[in-house]
Amino acid sequence: MLIIEDLSIRIAGRLLVEEASVAVPDGARVGLVGRNGTGKSTLFRAIAGEIATEHGRMSLPPRARIGRLLQEAPDGPERLIDVVLSADHERTALLAEAEHARDPHRIADIQTRLADIGAHAAPARAAEILAGLGFSDEQQQRPCSDFSGGWRMRVALAAVLFSEPDLLLLDEPTNYLDLEGTLWLEDHLARYPRTVIVISHDRDLLDNAVDSILHLEGGKLTFYRGTYSSFERQRRERILLDQKAAKKQDAERKKLVAFVERFRAKATKARQAQSRLKLLARMEPVAAIATEEVREIVFPVPEKTLSPPIIAMDGVSVGYEPGKPVLKRLNLRIDDDDRVALLGANGNGKSTLAKLIAGRLEPVAGRVTRADRLDVGYFAQHQLDELNPQGSPYSHLRALMPDAPESKVRARAGAIGFSAAAADTAVASLSGGEKARLLLGLATFAGPNLILLDEPTNHLDIDSRAALIEAINEFPGAVVLVSHDRYLLEACADRLWLVADGGVSPFDGDLDDYRRLILSGGEAGRDKKAGEKNSRSDQRRAAAERRAELAPLKRKIVAAEKRMAEMSRRIGDIDAALADAALYVRDPAKATALAKERADAAATLATAEEDWLVLSGEYESAAAE
């Protein structure tokens, strides 16, 4: 159990957590929620012992292991599978020691411990986690340095999941994932065997993967049982009750004040007036929860409605290298009010299709027909890095409005969420959510007929995501979405296109069908190795046959392990009896018999250990063939 008592954390003079207390039960799966900037990541750093606290204490069970997703992605010549396996430090240390150990007793101890922690099944478990996060068998054998930063962060996530710490801390893990990886992670966390706390703004993950919500607001922590939807309902009820209590108390306070003012000067009522003054002083104010208004997101309305289709593709192929199309034989149509969501694993071509639709990539074959005067607004996460860090929201808008008066530029800045001094804040000082708002405003500045949104929800909190959903649904033009946020897709998309196997096709079903397909091991959205010789069923059949062949040997190993455990236990019992000095005086014959029995047990244990070592070697050799 994680216990937090009267915790206060101050960063750069700002008090983020103030005398907060909470107890997180063992085995709980907790979603840590709160507005951006409230201190959620700072709380994680304090729990992990990375920063000092100002006041209070935190406690965990002795020897409890804390696992946290590192901010720096692994980068080196090691294979992905080896990076993940090395996250289990005990297994790594024991295997290294086993290479050089010579003492039979120590060798037996090492091998017993390796068996206890499932060391021999670890490679298969690591491979399963990497596959769930989108890595093919071939990719798992490649070095980390071959992959981009986002993919290497997936490796870091796989490593911390593989290590299965007693307390798992995950800070926005879905930011590095596509929808397919997010669905797998959601399912994995729902079955996580220990305690997990995850910071996330993904409503579906918070509704399907956690059983509790920890809310950080106003420096205080409040623990709620249930999913995020349950938390929202409980919090609304609490807000209403507090508002009613505050209103009732305010009326009572006014009544008391009026009585005191009226009768304080009258001798006959002075004592009663004083009594009410004391009552006023003792009255604990009920603070109604202050709900911050979320700045709305508004997409400018296009000046002219275009006749459908606004984009039509006929036999189109597109790619980056001659003769190597990423997508081919595309026959697609986008109408003026379409809401299209692109499904498919990263690397299958979703971003390539988005660039083709935006006109940033020309087809290598076929024909793309666009409506006259079609204006496309394109938002992609990588564009955040293209913002001028020394510039401000005002300066970015001024570049688009060179001849506009000051007041008009300021008004436009306010319309996208940067009013007054916020418009002059340097981009480098903006939060991730504020940068995303600015980029959304710049991408849709001209009132486009079609908006392309590639992972727009990263860095947006839950309330800002709700504002984005409202903006998309109110926008009269067409929208094409790429997102790992299933709640956003379900709320906005009318059509689903699956990008897979070098093509694009309508997906026959809804997102629940797609989730079931992904979690059942379906091929949709998963990158399969070209020319794969064996199907999954063939591989399972071969593995079953191999297990059947090795079964007799495995039974002998288990029997040897059982003898070793029995003899070790018996030797321990005899040693405890022989440690009693009075035994040699009280019953010397029994002491002699116990000493002989111990010698026999030790000999049996040594024989069992020898048998175990030989059998284990034969098993490993046979399994490797």
FIBAFI-423785 format. One line per 2 residues: number of its first residue (from 1); their letters; for each residue x, y, z of C-alpha. Coordinates in Angstrom, 2 decimals, padded with zeros to 5 digits. Example, Ala and Ser with C-alpha at 12.3 -4.5 7.8 and 13.67 -1.06 7.14 Angstrom:
% residues 2
1> as> 012.30,-004.50,007.80 ~ 013.67,-001.06,007.14
% end
This chain:
% residues 625
1> ml> 000.00,000.00,000.00 ~ 001.22,003.49,-000.89
3> ii> 000.49,005.89,001.98 ~ 000.83,009.65,001.54
5> ed> 000.45,011.77,004.68 ~ 000.31,015.59,004.85
7> ls> 002.45,015.86,001.73 ~ 003.52,019.27,000.44
9> ir> 005.64,019.80,-002.66 ~ 006.95,023.16,-003.80
11> ia> 008.67,023.70,-007.15 ~ 010.32,027.03,-008.08
13> gr> 008.40,028.76,-005.30 ~ 005.03,027.39,-006.42
15> ll> 003.15,025.11,-004.02 ~ 001.78,022.31,-006.20
17> ve> 000.75,019.82,-003.51 ~ -000.38,021.11,-000.11
19> ea> -000.82,018.85,002.92 ~ -002.33,016.09,000.79
21> sv> -003.10,012.66,002.23 ~ -004.25,009.46,000.55
23> av> -003.85,005.68,000.82 ~ -003.61,003.62,-002.38
25> pd> -004.49,-000.05,-001.75 ~ -002.25,-002.90,-002.92
27> ga> -003.19,-004.15,-006.36 ~ -005.19,-001.04,-007.23
29> rv> -005.14,000.25,-010.80 ~ -005.37,004.00,-010.38
31> gl> -005.81,006.82,-012.87 ~ -004.18,010.07,-011.68
33> vg> -006.14,012.94,-013.21 ~ -006.20,016.73,-013.00
35> rn> -005.79,019.76,-015.19 ~ -002.48,020.31,-016.95
37> gt> -000.01,022.07,-014.66 ~ -001.55,020.90,-011.38
39> gk> 001.52,018.82,-010.46 ~ 000.75,015.23,-011.48
41> st> 004.19,014.55,-012.99 ~ 005.83,016.31,-010.03
43> lf> 003.97,013.98,-007.66 ~ 005.32,011.00,-009.62
45> ra> 008.85,012.32,-009.27 ~ 008.36,012.70,-005.52
47> ia> 007.00,009.14,-005.17 ~ 009.99,007.84,-007.13
49> ge> 012.33,009.76,-004.81 ~ 013.68,012.01,-007.57
51> ia> 012.79,015.27,-005.81 ~ 012.54,016.30,-002.18
53> te> 009.25,017.13,-000.52 ~ 008.66,020.18,001.62
55> hg> 006.56,018.44,004.23 ~ 004.90,015.13,005.03
57> rm> 005.89,011.58,004.22 ~ 005.27,008.71,001.82
59> sl> 005.62,005.04,002.67 ~ 005.61,001.74,000.81
61> pp> 006.04,-001.85,002.00 ~ 009.68,-002.85,002.64
63> ra> 011.62,-003.85,-000.48 ~ 008.78,-002.70,-002.75
65> ri> 010.08,-001.98,-006.26 ~ 008.99,001.21,-008.04
67> gr> 009.03,001.24,-011.84 ~ 008.72,004.44,-013.83
69> ll> 008.78,005.10,-017.55 ~ 012.06,006.87,-018.23
71> qe> 011.96,010.17,-020.11 ~ 015.06,009.26,-022.11
73> ap> 014.61,006.59,-024.76 ~ 017.18,003.76,-024.89
75> dg> 019.67,004.25,-027.71 ~ 022.48,001.86,-028.52
77> pe> 023.57,-001.25,-030.40 ~ 021.58,-003.65,-028.17
79> rl> 018.71,-005.58,-029.71 ~ 015.23,-004.50,-028.66
81> id> 014.54,-007.88,-027.05 ~ 017.78,-007.64,-025.04
83> vv> 016.95,-004.12,-023.82 ~ 013.62,-005.36,-022.50
85> ls> 015.09,-008.52,-020.92 ~ 017.78,-006.48,-019.14
87> ad> 015.04,-004.57,-017.30 ~ 014.72,-007.59,-014.98
89> he> 017.89,-006.85,-013.00 ~ 017.68,-009.93,-010.79
91> rt> 017.39,-012.29,-013.78 ~ 020.25,-010.53,-015.56
93> al> 022.49,-010.74,-012.48 ~ 021.68,-014.40,-011.84
95> la> 022.35,-015.40,-015.46 ~ 025.67,-013.55,-015.38
97> ea> 026.65,-015.28,-012.12 ~ 025.59,-018.66,-013.47
99> eh> 028.17,-018.31,-016.25 ~ 031.04,-018.36,-013.73
101> ar> 029.68,-020.14,-010.65 ~ 031.56,-023.30,-009.64
103> dp> 030.10,-024.15,-006.23 ~ 027.36,-026.80,-006.78
105> hr> 025.29,-025.42,-003.91 ~ 025.42,-021.91,-005.34
107> ia> 024.62,-023.21,-008.82 ~ 021.58,-025.00,-007.42
109> di> 020.48,-021.86,-005.58 ~ 020.84,-019.80,-008.78
111> qt> 018.91,-022.25,-010.91 ~ 016.18,-022.62,-008.30
113> rl> 015.76,-018.87,-008.11 ~ 015.73,-018.58,-011.91
115> ad> 012.96,-021.15,-012.01 ~ 011.03,-019.31,-009.28
117> ig> 011.05,-016.01,-011.20 ~ 010.17,-017.64,-014.53
119> ah> 013.50,-016.73,-016.09 ~ 013.30,-019.30,-018.87
121> aa> 009.90,-018.00,-020.03 ~ 011.12,-014.40,-019.92
123> pa> 012.15,-014.12,-023.61 ~ 008.70,-015.21,-024.73
125> ra> 007.04,-012.74,-022.34 ~ 009.30,-009.89,-023.50
127> ae> 008.56,-010.73,-027.14 ~ 004.82,-010.73,-026.42
129> il> 004.98,-007.25,-024.86 ~ 007.03,-005.86,-027.75
131> ag> 004.60,-007.39,-030.24 ~ 001.69,-005.82,-028.40
133> lg> 003.37,-002.43,-028.73 ~ 003.78,-002.89,-032.48
135> fs> 007.20,-004.52,-033.02 ~ 007.43,-007.43,-035.45
137> de> 009.68,-010.46,-034.80 ~ 012.25,-009.06,-037.21
139> qq> 012.23,-005.62,-035.57 ~ 012.76,-007.13,-032.11
141> qr> 016.13,-008.45,-033.28 ~ 017.32,-005.08,-034.57
143> pc> 019.40,-002.57,-032.54 ~ 017.71,000.32,-030.75
145> sd> 019.70,002.84,-032.75 ~ 017.79,001.82,-035.89
147> fs> 014.56,003.35,-034.56 ~ 013.25,006.89,-034.11
149> gg> 012.73,008.47,-030.70 ~ 009.02,007.64,-030.56
151> wr> 009.61,003.97,-031.30 ~ 012.45,003.82,-028.77
153> mr> 010.09,005.22,-026.14 ~ 007.88,002.22,-026.87
155> va> 010.89,000.03,-026.05 ~ 011.29,001.89,-022.75
157> la> 007.60,001.28,-022.03 ~ 007.98,-002.42,-022.88
159> av> 010.95,-002.66,-020.51 ~ 009.14,-001.20,-017.51
161> lf> 006.07,-003.37,-018.18 ~ 008.26,-006.46,-018.44
163> se> 009.98,-005.75,-015.10 ~ 006.56,-005.84,-013.34
165> pd> 007.46,-003.55,-010.40 ~ 005.33,-003.57,-007.25
167> ll> 004.32,000.03,-007.99 ~ 004.18,000.95,-011.68
169> ll> 004.10,004.69,-012.49 ~ 003.16,005.60,-016.08
171> de> 003.04,009.23,-017.22 ~ 000.96,009.64,-020.41
173> pt> 002.17,006.32,-021.92 ~ -000.23,006.52,-024.89
175> ny> 001.51,009.64,-026.24 ~ 004.01,007.30,-027.91
177> ld> 001.45,004.81,-029.21 ~ -000.94,004.43,-032.10
179> le> -004.53,003.28,-031.58 ~ -003.53,-000.38,-031.88
181> gt> -000.82,-000.05,-029.23 ~ -003.18,001.92,-027.00
183> lw> -005.81,-000.81,-027.20 ~ -003.21,-003.44,-026.27
185> le> -001.88,-001.34,-023.38 ~ -005.39,-000.75,-022.09
187> dh> -005.99,-004.51,-022.00 ~ -002.57,-005.19,-020.43
189> la> -003.04,-002.66,-017.62 ~ -006.51,-004.04,-016.86
191> ry> -004.79,-007.36,-016.04 ~ -001.67,-005.94,-014.35
193> pr> -001.04,-008.09,-011.24 ~ 000.34,-005.35,-008.97
195> tv> -000.32,-001.69,-008.18 ~ -000.29,000.77,-011.07
197> iv> -000.85,004.53,-011.17 ~ -001.20,006.04,-014.63
199> is> -001.42,009.69,-015.61 ~ -003.64,009.82,-018.66
201> hd> -006.14,012.03,-020.44 ~ -007.45,009.10,-022.47
203> rd> -011.02,008.58,-021.26 ~ -011.35,005.09,-022.71
205> ll> -008.20,003.92,-020.96 ~ -009.45,005.46,-017.69
207> dn> -012.80,003.74,-018.13 ~ -011.50,000.30,-019.13
209> av> -008.09,-000.17,-017.50 ~ -008.39,001.35,-014.00
211> ds> -010.59,000.68,-010.99 ~ -009.89,003.89,-009.06
213> il> -009.31,007.57,-009.76 ~ -006.92,009.83,-007.82
215> hl> -007.84,013.47,-008.45 ~ -005.28,016.23,-007.92
217> eg> -006.92,019.64,-007.63 ~ -006.04,022.71,-005.63
219> gk> -003.04,020.91,-004.17 ~ -005.25,018.21,-002.62
221> lt> -005.59,014.52,-003.47 ~ -009.00,012.82,-003.47
223> fy> -009.41,009.07,-003.99 ~ -012.50,007.78,-005.81
225> rg> -013.49,004.16,-006.35 ~ -014.54,003.33,-009.89
227> ty> -013.76,004.38,-013.44 ~ -013.38,007.89,-014.82
229> ss> -017.06,008.07,-015.78 ~ -017.95,007.10,-012.21
231> fe> -015.54,009.73,-010.90 ~ -017.13,012.43,-013.06
233> rq> -020.57,011.54,-011.75 ~ -019.40,011.48,-008.11
235> rr> -017.58,014.77,-008.51 ~ -020.60,016.48,-010.10
237> er> -022.72,015.32,-007.18 ~ -020.11,016.56,-004.73
239> il> -019.94,019.95,-006.46 ~ -023.72,020.32,-006.27
241> ld> -023.79,019.35,-002.60 ~ -020.95,021.76,-001.75
243> qk> -022.61,024.56,-003.68 ~ -025.89,023.96,-001.83
245> aa> -024.08,023.81,001.52 ~ -022.14,026.98,000.74
247> kk> -025.34,028.78,-000.30 ~ -027.15,027.64,002.83
249> qd> -024.25,028.68,005.03 ~ -024.03,032.06,003.33
251> ae> -027.72,032.66,004.05 ~ -027.21,031.63,007.68
253> rk> -024.19,033.91,007.99 ~ -026.13,036.89,006.63
255> kl> -028.94,036.16,009.07 ~ -026.53,036.10,012.03
257> va> -024.78,039.28,010.92 ~ -028.12,041.05,010.55
259> fv> -029.13,039.98,014.09 ~ -025.83,041.23,015.56
261> er> -026.04,044.56,013.74 ~ -029.61,045.07,014.85
263> fr> -029.39,044.14,018.53 ~ -025.73,044.69,019.55
265> ak> -026.53,048.09,021.11 ~ -029.59,046.86,023.05
267> at> -028.83,045.82,026.59 ~ -031.55,043.15,026.60
269> ka> -030.17,041.53,023.46 ~ -026.44,042.14,023.95
271> rq> -025.76,038.67,025.37 ~ -027.59,037.01,022.47
273> aq> -025.68,039.21,019.99 ~ -022.37,038.18,021.54
275> sr> -023.45,034.55,021.36 ~ -024.09,034.87,017.63
277> lk> -020.74,036.60,017.13 ~ -019.05,033.56,018.68
279> ll> -021.15,031.29,016.46 ~ -020.01,033.25,013.41
281> ar> -016.37,032.92,014.49 ~ -016.72,029.16,014.92
283> me> -018.54,028.66,011.63 ~ -016.20,026.71,009.32
285> pv> -016.65,028.07,005.81 ~ -017.85,025.56,003.22
287> aa> -015.75,026.09,000.12 ~ -017.72,025.35,-003.01
289> ia> -015.48,023.69,-005.60 ~ -014.40,026.34,-008.08
291> te> -014.79,024.95,-011.58 ~ -012.40,026.52,-014.04
293> ev> -013.84,027.42,-017.38 ~ -012.20,025.57,-020.24
295> re> -011.23,027.81,-023.13 ~ -013.20,026.72,-026.14
297> iv> -011.61,025.69,-029.42 ~ -013.16,027.20,-032.53
299> fp> -012.37,026.33,-036.15 ~ -013.10,029.21,-038.56
301> vp> -015.93,028.48,-040.97 ~ -014.84,028.16,-044.63
303> ek> -015.93,031.08,-046.81 ~ -017.50,028.86,-049.45
305> tl> -019.10,025.43,-049.40 ~ -017.61,023.24,-052.14
307> sp> -019.49,020.72,-054.22 ~ -018.72,017.09,-053.39
309> pi> -016.45,015.30,-053.81 ~ -013.79,017.72,-052.66
311> ia> -011.09,015.05,-053.23 ~ -011.27,011.96,-055.46
313> md> -008.51,009.41,-056.02 ~ -008.44,007.04,-058.97
315> gv> -005.83,004.24,-058.98 ~ -003.39,006.33,-056.96
317> sv> -000.01,005.09,-055.72 ~ 002.16,007.19,-053.43
319> gy> 005.56,006.81,-051.78 ~ 008.92,008.41,-051.16
321> ep> 011.23,006.37,-053.38 ~ 010.80,005.54,-057.07
323> gk> 009.44,002.03,-057.52 ~ 008.64,001.61,-053.80
325> pv> 005.09,002.85,-053.20 ~ 003.92,002.91,-049.59
327> lk> 000.27,002.85,-050.68 ~ -001.08,001.75,-054.04
329> rl> -004.31,001.36,-056.02 ~ -006.18,003.94,-053.92
331> nl> -009.74,004.66,-055.02 ~ -011.08,007.04,-052.41
333> ri> -013.52,009.90,-052.15 ~ -013.90,012.66,-049.55
335> dd> -017.05,014.77,-049.46 ~ -017.49,018.29,-048.13
337> dd> -018.88,017.21,-044.70 ~ -017.11,013.87,-044.18
339> rv> -015.76,012.73,-040.82 ~ -013.15,010.06,-041.58
341> al> -010.89,008.26,-039.06 ~ -007.79,006.44,-040.31
343> lg> -007.05,003.13,-038.58 ~ -003.90,001.03,-038.84
345> an> -000.62,000.54,-037.01 ~ 002.14,003.13,-037.22
347> gn> 004.30,002.48,-040.26 ~ 001.43,001.27,-042.42
349> gk> 001.02,004.60,-044.18 ~ -001.53,006.74,-042.29
351> st> 000.72,009.81,-042.27 ~ 001.62,009.17,-045.91
353> la> -002.08,009.21,-046.80 ~ -002.59,012.37,-044.75
355> kl> 000.24,014.11,-046.64 ~ -001.25,012.98,-049.95
357> ia> -004.67,014.38,-049.00 ~ -003.06,017.64,-047.81
359> gr> -001.21,018.00,-051.12 ~ 002.21,017.77,-049.43
361> le> 003.03,014.56,-051.31 ~ 002.41,014.00,-054.99
363> pv> 001.15,010.65,-056.34 ~ 003.57,008.50,-058.34
365> ag> 000.73,006.92,-060.28 ~ -003.00,007.49,-060.80
367> rv> -004.93,010.73,-060.50 ~ -006.03,012.95,-057.61
369> tr> -008.85,015.36,-058.41 ~ -009.37,018.30,-056.05
371> ad> -012.23,020.78,-055.92 ~ -011.43,024.29,-057.14
373> rl> -010.24,026.62,-054.37 ~ -009.93,023.73,-051.92
375> dv> -008.15,024.87,-048.74 ~ -006.72,022.19,-046.45
377> gy> -005.68,022.78,-042.84 ~ -003.06,020.29,-041.67
379> fa> -002.12,019.65,-038.02 ~ 000.59,017.14,-037.12
381> qh> 002.47,016.66,-033.85 ~ 005.89,017.07,-035.48
383> ql> 004.88,020.63,-036.43 ~ 005.12,021.61,-032.77
385> de> 008.89,021.56,-033.22 ~ 008.55,023.96,-036.16
387> ln> 007.14,026.75,-033.99 ~ 009.62,029.54,-033.29
389> pq> 010.55,029.07,-029.61 ~ 011.51,032.75,-029.25
391> gs> 008.30,033.89,-030.93 ~ 004.93,034.38,-029.25
393> py> 001.35,033.56,-030.27 ~ 001.04,037.20,-031.28
395> sh> 004.15,037.15,-033.49 ~ 003.06,033.92,-035.20
397> lr> -000.32,035.44,-036.00 ~ 001.22,038.76,-037.04
399> al> 003.19,036.88,-039.71 ~ -000.13,035.68,-041.16
401> mp> -001.75,039.13,-040.80 ~ 001.02,041.56,-041.82
403> da> -001.32,044.43,-042.73 ~ -003.94,043.98,-040.00
405> pe> -004.24,046.52,-037.18 ~ -002.97,045.63,-033.72
407> sk> -006.47,045.20,-032.30 ~ -007.44,042.67,-034.95
409> vr> -004.35,040.53,-034.37 ~ -004.97,040.65,-030.60
411> ar> -008.59,039.68,-031.12 ~ -007.53,036.67,-033.24
413> ag> -005.04,035.63,-030.56 ~ -007.83,035.78,-027.98
415> ai> -010.08,033.71,-030.23 ~ -007.59,030.81,-030.22
417> gf> -007.09,031.03,-026.44 ~ -004.33,033.61,-025.93
419> sa> -005.78,036.78,-024.51 ~ -003.99,039.71,-022.86
421> aa> -000.43,038.90,-021.67 ~ -000.69,035.25,-022.77
423> ad> -000.44,036.39,-026.39 ~ 003.06,037.75,-025.73
425> ta> 004.39,034.69,-023.89 ~ 007.35,033.03,-025.60
427> va> 006.51,029.69,-027.24 ~ 009.38,028.11,-025.27
429> sl> 007.49,028.97,-022.07 ~ 004.14,027.54,-023.22
431> sg> 002.92,024.17,-022.00 ~ 002.45,021.30,-024.44
433> ge> -001.31,021.88,-024.41 ~ -000.89,025.60,-025.13
435> ka> 001.45,024.85,-028.03 ~ -001.12,022.41,-029.44
437> rl> -003.82,025.11,-029.19 ~ -001.58,027.60,-030.99
439> ll> -000.78,025.12,-033.75 ~ -004.47,024.28,-034.16
441> gl> -005.21,027.98,-034.53 ~ -002.45,028.46,-037.11
443> at> -003.37,025.32,-039.10 ~ -007.02,026.39,-039.42
445> fa> -006.31,030.13,-039.70 ~ -007.69,030.56,-043.23
447> gp> -011.00,028.76,-042.66 ~ -010.15,025.52,-044.53
449> nl> -012.68,023.30,-046.26 ~ -010.88,020.19,-044.99
451> il> -009.01,019.78,-041.71 ~ -006.45,016.99,-041.28
453> ld> -005.69,016.24,-037.63 ~ -002.78,013.85,-036.98
455> ep> -002.69,012.96,-033.24 ~ -004.21,016.28,-032.08
457> tn> -004.91,015.18,-028.49 ~ -001.33,014.73,-027.28
459> hl> -000.69,017.26,-024.49 ~ -004.41,018.14,-024.19
461> di> -006.13,017.40,-020.89 ~ -009.54,015.74,-020.76
463> ds> -011.50,019.00,-020.69 ~ -009.52,020.42,-023.63
465> ra> -010.16,017.20,-025.55 ~ -013.86,017.69,-024.93
467> al> -013.53,021.22,-026.33 ~ -011.76,019.78,-029.41
469> ie> -014.58,017.26,-029.93 ~ -017.12,020.07,-029.78
471> ai> -015.11,022.13,-032.28 ~ -014.86,019.22,-034.73
473> ne> -018.56,018.43,-034.49 ~ -019.53,022.07,-035.03
475> fp> -017.18,022.55,-037.98 ~ -019.22,022.49,-041.23
477> ga> -016.36,021.26,-043.44 ~ -014.68,017.85,-043.75
479> vv> -012.34,016.35,-041.13 ~ -009.86,013.49,-041.43
481> lv> -008.57,012.14,-038.08 ~ -005.55,010.10,-037.04
483> sh> -005.66,009.51,-033.28 ~ -005.01,006.93,-030.57
485> dr> -007.87,008.48,-028.55 ~ -010.81,006.13,-029.14
487> yl> -013.20,008.43,-027.27 ~ -012.42,011.23,-029.76
489> le> -012.86,008.93,-032.75 ~ -016.15,007.52,-031.48
491> ac> -017.49,011.01,-030.81 ~ -016.49,012.49,-034.18
493> ad> -015.92,009.90,-036.92 ~ -018.67,008.68,-039.24
495> rl> -016.44,006.60,-041.52 ~ -013.47,004.33,-040.73
497> wl> -010.69,003.65,-043.25 ~ -008.19,000.87,-042.54
499> va> -004.67,001.54,-043.78 ~ -002.91,-001.84,-044.03
501> dg> -001.02,-004.08,-046.45 ~ -000.17,-001.19,-048.76
503> gv> -003.78,-000.16,-049.32 ~ -006.74,001.70,-047.85
505> sp> -010.20,000.18,-047.49 ~ -013.38,000.96,-045.56
507> fd> -013.51,-000.89,-042.24 ~ -016.71,-002.88,-041.95
509> gd> -017.60,-002.39,-038.30 ~ -017.21,000.07,-035.46
511> ld> -014.33,000.76,-033.08 ~ -015.49,-001.96,-030.68
513> dy> -015.20,-004.45,-033.55 ~ -011.73,-003.10,-034.34
515> rr> -010.69,-003.41,-030.69 ~ -011.81,-007.05,-030.61
517> li> -009.93,-007.71,-033.84 ~ -006.70,-006.22,-032.50
519> ls> -006.86,-007.96,-029.12 ~ -007.72,-011.30,-030.70
521> gg> -004.47,-011.19,-032.68 ~ -006.12,-010.18,-035.96
523> ea> -003.87,-009.09,-038.77 ~ -005.47,-005.67,-039.15
525> gr> -003.05,-002.97,-038.16 ~ -000.21,-005.37,-037.51
527> dk> 002.84,-005.35,-039.71 ~ 003.50,-008.94,-040.84
529> ka> 006.85,-010.10,-042.14 ~ 006.81,-010.61,-045.88
531> ge> 007.04,-014.24,-046.84 ~ 006.40,-015.53,-043.35
533> kn> 006.72,-019.30,-043.64 ~ 004.52,-020.46,-040.79
535> sr> 001.15,-019.21,-039.69 ~ 000.41,-018.67,-036.00
537> sd> -001.54,-021.92,-035.85 ~ 001.39,-023.83,-037.39
539> qr> 003.75,-022.26,-034.88 ~ 001.45,-023.16,-031.98
541> ra> 001.13,-026.73,-033.29 ~ 004.92,-027.07,-033.61
543> aa> 005.40,-025.67,-030.12 ~ 002.84,-028.13,-028.72
545> er> 004.61,-031.04,-030.42 ~ 007.95,-029.88,-029.05
547> ra> 006.49,-029.64,-025.53 ~ 005.08,-033.17,-025.89
549> el> 008.50,-034.51,-026.90 ~ 010.18,-032.81,-023.96
551> ap> 007.46,-033.69,-021.44 ~ 009.15,-036.85,-020.01
553> lk> 012.39,-034.94,-019.49 ~ 010.48,-032.07,-017.89
555> rk> 008.78,-034.48,-015.47 ~ 012.16,-035.85,-014.37
557> iv> 013.40,-032.30,-013.76 ~ 010.31,-031.51,-011.67
559> aa> 010.80,-034.72,-009.68 ~ 014.46,-033.81,-009.02
561> ek> 013.40,-030.31,-007.91 ~ 010.85,-031.84,-005.58
563> rm> 013.49,-034.13,-004.01 ~ 015.84,-031.16,-003.60
565> ae> 013.13,-029.13,-001.87 ~ 012.18,-032.02,000.43
567> ms> 015.79,-032.73,001.43 ~ 016.55,-029.04,001.98
569> rr> 013.48,-028.74,004.19 ~ 014.40,-031.90,006.15
571> ig> 017.98,-030.74,006.66 ~ 016.67,-027.43,008.00
573> di> 014.40,-029.23,010.47 ~ 017.27,-031.50,011.66
575> da> 019.62,-028.53,012.06 ~ 017.01,-026.78,014.20
577> al> 016.71,-029.89,016.43 ~ 020.49,-030.38,016.71
579> ad> 020.89,-026.72,017.70 ~ 019.23,-027.59,021.03
581> aa> 022.20,-028.26,023.39 ~ 019.96,-030.01,025.94
583> ly> 019.18,-032.74,023.39 ~ 022.66,-034.26,023.74
585> vr> 022.18,-034.61,027.52 ~ 018.50,-035.57,027.47
587> dp> 018.61,-038.10,024.57 ~ 022.10,-038.68,023.11
589> ak> 020.86,-041.64,021.01 ~ 018.33,-039.41,019.26
591> at> 021.01,-036.81,018.63 ~ 023.22,-039.48,017.01
593> al> 020.32,-040.73,014.86 ~ 019.50,-037.18,013.73
595> ak> 023.14,-036.55,012.80 ~ 023.18,-039.73,010.68
597> er> 019.86,-038.81,009.08 ~ 021.24,-035.38,008.23
599> ad> 024.28,-036.92,006.52 ~ 022.00,-039.21,004.48
601> aa> 019.75,-036.28,003.57 ~ 022.76,-034.21,002.50
603> at> 023.98,-037.08,000.28 ~ 020.49,-037.45,-001.26
605> la> 020.37,-033.69,-001.85 ~ 023.76,-033.74,-003.58
607> ta> 022.62,-036.62,-005.84 ~ 019.36,-034.80,-006.66
609> ee> 021.29,-031.62,-007.52 ~ 023.62,-033.60,-009.82
611> dw> 020.60,-035.21,-011.53 ~ 018.92,-031.82,-011.85
613> lv> 021.97,-030.21,-013.46 ~ 022.34,-033.04,-015.99
615> ls> 018.63,-033.14,-016.84 ~ 018.44,-029.34,-017.15
617> ge> 021.36,-029.35,-019.56 ~ 019.71,-032.05,-021.68
619> ye> 016.42,-030.13,-021.66 ~ 018.01,-026.86,-022.74
621> sa> 019.97,-028.59,-025.50 ~ 016.86,-030.36,-026.81
623> aa> 014.76,-027.20,-026.63 ~ 017.36,-025.23,-028.62
625> e> 017.38,-027.72,-031.52
% end
